[in-house]
Every structure is written in C-alpha cells, then in structure tokens.
Amino acid sequence: MLGILLVPMLVSAQNWTQDDSFVATGTDIWLEVHGVAVDADGKVWIQPFSATETIITNRDVGADGIPDTLSTRAIYVYNADGTQASFSPIIVAEWADGTTPNDTLGRFWDPTLNDGAGGYDTRSGRGITADADGNIIASQWNTLFKFNPEGKVLAKTVPTGGASGCSLTEATADASNNVYVGCVVADGTPIMKFDSNLENEEAVVNITGTNFSRDFQVSGDGNTIWWAGYTNAAIYRYTKPDPFSGFGAADTVLRGIKAEVFDIHPITKYLWVGAGSLNDVPDAPWTPQTWYAFDYADLESAEPLDSMRWVPGGDGEFDAGRPRGLDFSADGKTAYVSVFSGTETDHDVQKFTTTQVFVSNEDENLFDTPSAYSLDQNYPNPFNPTTNISFTLKDAGFVSLKVYDLTGRLVGQLANERMNAGEHTRTFNAQGLASGVYIYTLEANGVRLTNKMTLIK
C-alpha cells in the first residue's frame, strides 16, 4: 500500500481545483452516493444508494388501521448554487404525459412475493447518467427510469433476457441517445441496448467470466464500449467496424486501473476514468481517488492528458471513499464527482473547477460528426423510386457510399472510388425494393456518417 501511495501523479499540472462551494441545503444525504449527473439545465442530480426518505403507502399490511409508512430511496436535484430544485427530492416518479400511473422510485408493491400474497420490494440506487440531450437515466436496482430536466418520467423499462433481475450498472448513452446498461456481477450476462424510448431491447455484448463493474462507457457512434471490470484491473474494450456488425472479442487497455466510473468530456471528448480506491487499490503508477483523462483513440499508450484528485481532508490524503460518479457542465469547466462511503468528509459529492481553455477534439477522435464532412438528408424524402444524396468531403480520398435495409443487407452502392474534396451528389434508384426505411452510410478518410430515408410506393 505504501508503494502505491507514494507514487507521484502522472499528470504534474494541477489544472482542476477542488471547490467546496457546492454544499447541499437541508439534510445531509450525501453518504453512499452511487451517481451524479448534470442535466440540460445545469442542475446536478445525486443518487444515494441507501434509503433516505419515507413514504406513506395506500396499504395497511398489518391491518392496524394505519397506512404503512416505509423507508424508501430518492433522487436529489440541486441547482448550481446548491439549493434544491423545486421538485426535489424525487420519491414518487410522475410521468410527463400526465396519464401513465405514477410510480414509486425506490419502494414498490410486488404481488408475486410471499407465495402470491404480495409484499414490498425495493429499488436501490445503482447509478445515474445524462444522455446527449441532457435527460437523466437512473438505474434503480433492476429498473431504468428516464427523466426530463423537470423531473418527470419519459420512459421506464425492466431489462429482460440475460439481464433479467440483476443489479444494474450505471447506464450510458451514445450520441443518438441509445441507452446501454449491464449487470454489476457480469458473469455470462449481456450489455443491453435500448433506443431513446427505452424500447427495442438488444443484447450487444456478452461479458464472460466473473467481471464486476459499476459503470462503463460507449462512444458517440456506438461502435466502441469500454467496460470496467475493476476486479480484473483493466478496461475491457469492445469494438465493431460499423453499425450493422457485431462486437468482436475484447482487448484490454489501461491495465492496473480499477475503474468504477467513466465519463466523456463534452468539449475535448477525452475519456475520463476513475483509477480506483483503497477498497480496490490500483496498480502503480495509478493513484487512488483520482480521475484521469485519456485520448480514447490512443489508450495503448496509457498516457493521461489531464486529471483531478479527491482529497477528503481529515488526517490523510485518502479515505475509504470509492469513486462512483463523474459528470461535467456543458462548457466542461465544472466537474462533479461522487464517492461511496467516504469517511473523512461530510459530503460525498464534490465540485471541481478549472480555468483551462478547452479545444474540441472532434476531428481527431471522431466522437461526433466532424464539421468539415457532411452527409445531407436525401431529397426528396420520402421518395419513389429515386432520390438524391449529397455529401461534402474535407479532403480527397477513397469514398464509399452504401445503402442498407433495416436488417443490415446491402441494397445499393453509390460510390466506391477515390474522390476530390468538395460537394458531391449521387442518385439512388430504389426500383424493385419494398417500401420502408433505408439507411445510407458515407465512409471517407476514417469518417463514418449515417442517415435514414423512407421509400413509399
């Protein structure tokens, strides 16, 4: 242990300052925090693991004439100044449509318990994240809830198949707001993918071997998954070449790190990874209770480009806190981190700030669509039977423009040649194809862009 603690940080410049100004008002509920996320309005969502509130039910199980009062989980939402949002804490999940029956977040009645007599079950907080639109995805035991920034439920699902009944990880989302989630104890269990409405469940990767993970991350295009098997001291990286292919076998990167938390910086697109804790001490040269930033296109070098470190105070530089949460403000200059079971600090969520001037790393890492390459919406759309597809190339190079049906079958190849930089148009003739939605994909100089079009006959 001493050898680990004496290893200096790999990033010498301390670009982030631990800012104690963000302190919750009211009761301290920050112990055992499992997640933190920032919504589209800049509000900070905090999810404790344990029960922190009470709820009065409409049942009287003891038949004493008094409705049952139960301890329950909640989610807390704070403005940037530390005051609670008007709808915080969220104990009862109210639906945005105003018609779907409300749901309790952490405690619910299960009619299958006690040999069919029914009983109360609970959903503990397992992790929380923001999608690309700033909506919040909360993992509550085996259930996913999607909230808008006003605290209303947009969607809910309970994963089935190989992930049925398991304790869920924190979810993650790609740039199209597809949602991914796995099981904390990943022993032959899948990573599940859902669309933005938490529908159309699909198993995309099967995690083999006993491989514990609290969190993982997916790239913006959905073609790379970084899985934190922290018990195996490495990040498992799964990749696929295009949206229609399956993921291949994992390789391992960032060996020695025992990560329980990930996030991607909104401006630089660096992959931020928690190194570990005193409970799962990372191997040298990584330091516990430290988050490191990497260029995810060059994880083999394991060279951190930035970092921030939790210093709890008290009588030492480390305590029992296990890094479990990280999210950034929209401008990337404020970070909120959370730990589970910190002992030397009153609050297990802390704010970090920086004066760094961030430069977008999109062109290098292709996390988002590079501005110099574009793939326009086909015109006309819907169409029958022909339509034009226009695109722009930043540089000359070999170009592929293909059309697929929704099963992934190639139905048209409009370009497969070297082309000059500039604007180009190709015509697609769907004569002989059935009405429906088709996907067209442009590949040029390592850039992949995809769009949809509709054929109506």
C-alpha positions in Angstrom: 0.0 0.0 0.0 2.8 2.4 0.9 4.3 1.9 -2.5 1.1 2.8 -4.2 0.5 6.0 -2.1 4.0 7.3 -2.7 3.8 7.2 -6.5 3.5 10.7 -7.8 0.6 11.6 -10.1 1.3 11.0 -13.8 0.0 14.5 -14.7 2.1 17.1 -12.9 0.0 20.1 -13.7 -2.9 20.5 -11.3 -5.5 22.0 -13.7 -8.6 21.3 -11.5 -9.4 23.0 -8.2 -11.5 21.2 -5.6 -14.3 23.8 -4.9 -16.1 23.4 -1.5 -18.8 26.0 -2.5 -21.3 23.3 -3.7 -22.9 22.1 -0.5 -26.4 20.8 -0.2 -29.0 22.7 1.8 -31.1 20.7 4.3 -30.5 17.2 5.5 -27.1 15.6 4.6 -28.0 12.7 2.3 -24.6 12.5 0.6 -23.3 9.4 2.3 -23.1 6.3 0.0 -23.6 8.2 -3.2 -23.8 5.9 -6.3 -24.0 8.5 -9.0 -24.1 12.2 -10.1 -25.2 13.7 -13.4 -25.8 17.2 -14.9 -29.0 17.8 -16.9 -29.6 20.1 -19.8 -30.4 23.0 -17.5 -27.2 22.6 -15.5 -28.9 21.1 -12.4 -27.0 18.4 -10.5 -28.7 15.1 -9.9 -27.5 13.0 -7.0 -28.4 9.4 -6.4 -27.7 7.8 -3.0 -27.6 4.0 -2.7 -29.5 3.7 0.6 -32.9 4.7 1.8 -33.0 8.4 2.8 -36.7 9.3 2.8 -40.1 7.8 4.0 -43.2 7.2 2.0 -46.8 6.6 3.2 -48.5 3.9 1.1 -52.1 3.2 0.4 -51.9 -0.2 2.0 -52.3 -1.4 5.6 -50.4 -4.7 5.6 -50.5 -5.0 9.4 -54.3 -4.3 9.5 -53.8 -1.8 12.3 -55.9 0.8 10.6 -52.8 2.9 9.8 -51.4 3.2 6.3 -47.9 1.7 6.0 -45.0 4.1 6.4 -41.8 2.8 4.7 -38.3 3.9 4.2 -37.5 4.5 0.6 -34.9 5.6 -1.9 -34.9 9.0 -3.6 -33.0 11.1 -6.1 -32.0 14.7 -5.1 -31.7 17.5 -7.7 -29.8 20.7 -7.0 -29.3 24.0 -8.7 -25.7 25.1 -9.3 -25.8 27.2 -6.2 -26.5 24.2 -4.0 -30.2 24.9 -3.4 -32.6 22.1 -4.1 -34.8 22.1 -7.2 -38.5 22.7 -6.6 -39.3 19.0 -7.4 -36.5 17.5 -5.3 -36.3 15.0 -3.7 -37.9 12.6 -6.2 -39.7 9.9 -4.2 -42.7 9.4 -6.5 -41.8 9.3 -10.2 -44.5 11.3 -12.0 -44.9 10.8 -15.8 -44.6 13.7 -18.2 -47.6 12.5 -20.2 -49.9 13.1 -17.3 -51.8 9.9 -17.9 -49.4 7.0 -17.1 -49.9 6.0 -13.4 -47.1 7.4 -11.2 -44.5 5.0 -9.8 -42.6 5.0 -6.6 -38.9 5.3 -7.3 -37.4 3.1 -4.5 -40.2 1.1 -2.9 -43.0 -0.8 -4.6 -45.6 -3.5 -4.1 -44.8 -6.8 -5.7 -47.8 -9.1 -5.9 -45.6 -12.2 -6.6 -43.9 -12.1 -3.2 -44.8 -14.3 -0.2 -46.3 -17.1 -2.3 -48.6 -14.7 -4.1 -49.8 -12.8 -1.1 -47.7 -9.8 -2.1 -45.2 -7.7 -0.3 -42.9 -4.7 -0.5 -39.8 -4.8 -2.6 -37.1 -2.1 -3.0 -35.1 -0.5 -5.8 -31.7 0.7 -4.5 -29.9 3.5 -6.4 -27.3 1.9 -8.8 -26.1 4.7 -10.9 -27.2 7.8 -12.8 -26.2 9.5 -16.1 -27.2 12.1 -18.6 -27.9 11.4 -22.3 -26.8 13.6 -25.2 -29.9 15.8 -24.8 -29.4 16.3 -21.1 -32.2 13.9 -20.0 -31.4 11.7 -17.0 -31.2 7.9 -17.0 -31.4 6.4 -13.5 -30.6 2.8 -12.7 -32.8 1.7 -9.7 -31.8 -1.9 -8.9 -33.2 -3.8 -12.0 -35.2 -0.9 -13.5 -34.3 2.0 -15.7 -36.1 5.4 -15.5 -35.6 8.2 -18.0 -36.4 11.7 -16.6 -36.6 15.1 -18.3 -34.8 18.1 -16.6 -38.2 19.0 -14.9 -38.1 15.7 -13.0 -40.9 14.0 -15.0 -40.6 10.4 -16.3 -40.3 10.0 -20.0 -39.8 6.2 -20.1 -39.2 3.2 -18.0 -38.1 -0.4 -18.6 -37.0 -3.5 -16.8 -34.4 -5.4 -18.8 -35.2 -9.0 -19.6 -33.2 -11.9 -21.1 -29.8 -12.4 -19.6 -30.0 -9.2 -17.6 -33.3 -10.1 -16.0 -33.4 -9.5 -12.3 -29.8 -8.4 -12.0 -28.4 -5.4 -10.2 -27.8 -2.9 -12.9 -24.7 -0.8 -13.6 -24.9 2.9 -14.2 -26.3 3.3 -17.8 -24.6 5.1 -20.6 -25.8 6.6 -23.9 -24.4 7.2 -27.3 -24.8 10.4 -29.4 -28.2 9.1 -30.8 -29.5 8.7 -27.2 -29.5 4.9 -27.4 -29.1 3.6 -23.8 -26.8 0.8 -22.7 -26.8 -1.0 -19.4 -25.2 -4.1 -17.9 -25.1 -6.2 -14.7 -22.8 -5.3 -11.8 -21.9 -9.0 -11.5 -21.2 -9.7 -15.1 -20.7 -13.5 -15.3 -22.1 -14.6 -18.6 -24.6 -11.6 -18.7 -25.1 -9.2 -21.6 -24.8 -5.5 -22.1 -28.2 -4.4 -23.2 -29.0 -1.7 -25.7 -32.3 0.3 -25.9 -33.5 3.0 -28.1 -34.1 6.5 -26.7 -37.6 5.5 -25.5 -36.1 2.5 -23.6 -37.6 0.1 -26.1 -36.4 -2.4 -28.6 -34.1 -4.3 -26.2 -31.0 -5.9 -27.8 -28.1 -7.8 -26.3 -24.9 -6.4 -27.9 -22.1 -7.9 -25.9 -21.9 -10.9 -23.6 -19.5 -10.4 -20.7 -17.7 -13.7 -19.8 -16.2 -14.7 -16.5 -16.7 -13.1 -13.1 -16.2 -9.5 -14.0 -17.6 -6.9 -11.6 -18.4 -3.4 -13.0 -20.3 -0.4 -11.6 -20.1 1.7 -14.8 -19.0 1.6 -18.4 -18.9 4.0 -21.4 -19.9 3.9 -25.0 -18.6 6.0 -27.9 -20.8 8.6 -29.6 -21.2 6.4 -32.7 -22.0 3.3 -30.6 -19.1 1.3 -32.1 -16.9 1.1 -29.1 -17.7 0.0 -25.5 -15.3 0.4 -22.6 -16.2 -2.0 -19.8 -14.7 -1.6 -16.3 -14.0 -5.0 -15.0 -12.4 -3.4 -11.9 -11.8 -6.7 -10.2 -9.6 -7.6 -13.1 -7.6 -4.4 -13.1 -8.1 -3.4 -16.7 -10.6 -1.8 -19.1 -12.2 -4.2 -21.5 -12.6 -2.6 -24.9 -15.1 -4.0 -27.4 -15.3 -2.6 -30.9 -17.2 -3.1 -34.2 -16.4 -1.7 -37.6 -19.9 -0.4 -38.5 -23.4 -0.1 -37.1 -24.5 -3.4 -38.7 -21.7 -5.6 -37.5 -21.4 -7.3 -34.1 -18.8 -6.5 -31.5 -15.7 -8.6 -31.5 -13.7 -10.1 -28.6 -12.5 -7.6 -26.0 -8.9 -6.4 -25.7 -7.6 -4.8 -22.5 -6.3 -1.3 -22.1 -5.3 0.9 -19.1 -4.0 -2.1 -17.2 -3.7 -1.6 -13.5 -6.7 0.8 -13.2 -9.6 -0.5 -11.2 -12.3 1.8 -12.5 -15.8 2.2 -11.1 -16.7 5.3 -13.0 -16.4 6.8 -16.5 -17.4 9.9 -18.4 -16.6 11.7 -21.7 -15.7 15.4 -21.5 -18.3 17.4 -23.6 -15.7 19.6 -25.3 -12.4 17.7 -25.6 -14.1 14.3 -25.9 -11.4 12.8 -23.6 -12.4 9.6 -21.9 -12.3 10.2 -18.1 -11.7 7.1 -15.9 -11.7 6.7 -12.1 -8.5 4.9 -11.1 -9.7 3.1 -8.0 -9.9 3.4 -4.2 -8.4 2.0 -1.1 -11.0 -0.7 -1.3 -9.7 -1.7 -4.8 -6.2 -0.2 -4.9 -5.0 0.4 -8.4 -1.6 -0.8 -9.5 1.3 1.7 -9.9 1.6 4.2 -11.3 -2.2 5.0 -10.8 -3.3 6.8 -7.7 -6.5 6.0 -5.7 -9.4 8.5 -5.7 -8.1 10.1 -8.9 -9.8 10.6 -12.2 -7.6 10.5 -15.3 -8.4 11.8 -18.8 -7.2 10.0 -22.0 -7.4 10.3 -25.7 -9.6 7.2 -26.2 -8.1 6.7 -29.7 -4.7 6.1 -28.1 -5.4 4.1 -24.9 -2.5 1.8 -25.7 0.0 4.5 -24.6 -1.9 4.9 -21.3 -0.7 8.5 -21.2 -3.1 10.7 -19.2 -3.8 14.1 -20.6 -5.5 15.6 -17.5 -6.5 14.6 -14.0 -8.4 15.6 -10.9 -8.0 14.0 -7.4 -10.3 13.8 -4.4 -8.6 15.0 -1.2 -11.1 14.4 1.6 -9.1 16.2 4.3 -9.1 14.9 7.8 -5.9 13.2 8.8 -4.7 11.9 5.5 -4.8 12.2 1.7 -7.0 9.1 1.2 -10.0 7.6 3.0 -12.5 4.8 2.3 -14.3 6.7 -0.4 -14.8 4.7 -3.6 -15.2 6.9 -6.8 -18.6 6.2 -8.2 -19.7 9.2 -10.2 -18.5 11.9 -12.5 -20.2 14.4 -14.8 -19.3 17.8 -16.4 -21.2 21.0 -17.0 -22.0 21.8 -20.7 -18.9 24.0 -21.1 -16.7 21.4 -19.5 -15.2 23.8 -16.9 -17.1 22.3 -13.9 -17.0 18.7 -12.8 -19.0 17.0 -10.1 -17.6 13.8 -8.6 -19.1 11.4 -6.1 -17.7 8.7 -3.8 -19.3 5.8 -1.9 -18.7 5.6 1.8 -16.2 8.4 2.3 -15.4 8.7 6.0 -13.3 11.9 6.3 -15.7 14.3 4.6 -19.2 15.5 5.4 -20.3 15.3 1.8 -19.6 12.6 -0.7 -20.2 14.8 -3.7 -17.6 17.5 -4.6 -17.2 20.2 -7.2 -14.1 20.8 -9.2 -13.5 23.8 -11.4 -10.8 24.7 -14.0 -9.7 27.8 -15.9 -8.5 25.7 -18.8 -9.4 26.8 -22.3 -10.7 23.6 -24.0 -10.4 22.9 -27.7 -12.7 20.4 -29.4 -11.0 17.1 -30.1 -13.8 16.0 -32.5 -11.8 16.0 -35.7 -9.1 13.8 -34.2 -11.2 11.3 -32.4 -14.4 11.3 -34.5 -16.6 11.1 -31.4 -19.0 13.5 -33.1 -19.6 14.4 -36.7 -16.6 16.4 -37.9 -17.8 19.8 -39.2 -15.7 19.5 -42.5 -17.5 16.3 -43.5 -21.3 16.2 -44.0 -23.9 13.8 -45.2 -27.1 15.6 -46.2 -30.7 14.4 -45.8 -31.7 12.8 -49.2 -34.1 14.8 -51.4 -36.9 14.2 -52.0 -37.7 12.3 -48.8 -40.0 10.3 -48.7 -39.2 9.3 -52.3 -40.3 6.9 -55.1 -38.3 5.5 -56.8 -35.3 7.8 -57.0 -33.7 10.3 -54.6 -30.5 12.4 -54.5 -27.9 12.1 -51.7 -25.4 15.0 -51.3 -22.3 15.0 -49.2 -19.2 17.1 -48.6 -15.6 15.9 -48.2 -13.0 17.9 -46.4 -10.1 16.1 -48.2 -9.7 13.9 -51.2 -9.6 10.2 -50.5 -11.3 6.9 -51.1 -15.1 7.2 -50.6 -17.7 4.6 -50.0 -21.5 5.4 -50.1 -23.7 2.5 -49.4 -27.4 1.9 -48.8 -28.7 -0.8 -46.4 -32.1 -2.1 -45.4 -33.0 -2.3 -41.7 -31.7 -5.9 -41.5 -28.3 -4.7 -42.5 -28.5 -6.1 -46.0 -26.6 -4.1 -48.6 -29.1 -2.9 -51.3 -27.1 -0.3 -53.1 -23.6 1.0 -53.6 -23.5 4.6 -55.0 -19.7 5.3 -54.6 -16.7 3.1 -54.2 -13.8 5.2 -55.6 -11.3 8.0 -54.9 -13.0 11.4 -54.9 -11.8 15.0 -54.7 -12.6 17.3 -51.8 -15.8 19.3 -52.1 -19.5 18.7 -52.6 -20.9 15.7 -54.4 -24.3 14.2 -55.2 -25.3 10.6 -56.1 -28.7 9.4 -57.2 -30.2 6.3 -55.6 -32.8 4.3 -57.6 -34.9 2.0 -55.4 -36.8 0.3 -58.3 -37.5 -3.2 -57.2 -37.2 -2.5 -53.4 -40.1 -2.7 -50.9 -41.5 0.4 -49.2 -39.8 1.1 -45.9 -36.9 2.8 -44.1 -33.4 2.5 -45.5 -30.0 3.6 -44.1 -27.3 5.2 -46.2 -23.7 5.4 -44.9 -20.7 7.5 -46.1 -17.2 6.5 -45.3 -14.2 8.7 -46.2 -10.8 9.1 -44.6 -11.8 7.3 -41.5 -15.0 9.3 -41.1 -18.3 7.4 -41.0 -21.6 9.3 -41.3 -25.1 7.7 -41.4 -28.6 8.9 -42.2 -32.1 7.4 -42.9 -34.5 7.8 -45.8 -38.0 6.5 -46.5 -39.2 4.8 -49.6 -43.0 5.0 -50.2 -44.6 3.3 -53.2 
